[in-house]
Amino acid sequence: FFKVKIADKSELGGLMDEAAYKAHTA
C-alpha cells in the first residue's frame, strides 16, 4: 500500500489510490 501513499503525494492520487485499493481488495 506504500505505492498508494507515493501516488497520493504525486499527481495520480485518485487514480492510483482507487486502482491499488481495488487490487488489494480483489
C-alpha positions in Angstrom: 0.0 0.0 0.0 3.1 2.2 0.0 2.5 2.9 -3.7 -0.8 4.4 -2.8 0.9 6.9 -0.4 3.5 7.7 -3.0 0.9 8.2 -5.7 -1.2 10.3 -3.3 1.8 12.5 -2.8 2.2 12.7 -6.6 -0.5 13.8 -9.1 -2.1 10.3 -9.6 -3.6 10.4 -6.0 -7.1 9.5 -7.0 -6.4 7.1 -9.9 -3.6 5.1 -8.3 -5.4 5.1 -4.9 -8.5 3.6 -6.5 -6.7 1.1 -8.7 -4.4 0.0 -5.9 -7.4 -0.2 -3.5 -9.3 -2.5 -5.8 -6.2 -4.5 -6.5 -5.6 -5.1 -2.7 -9.3 -5.8 -2.0 -9.7 -8.0 -5.1 
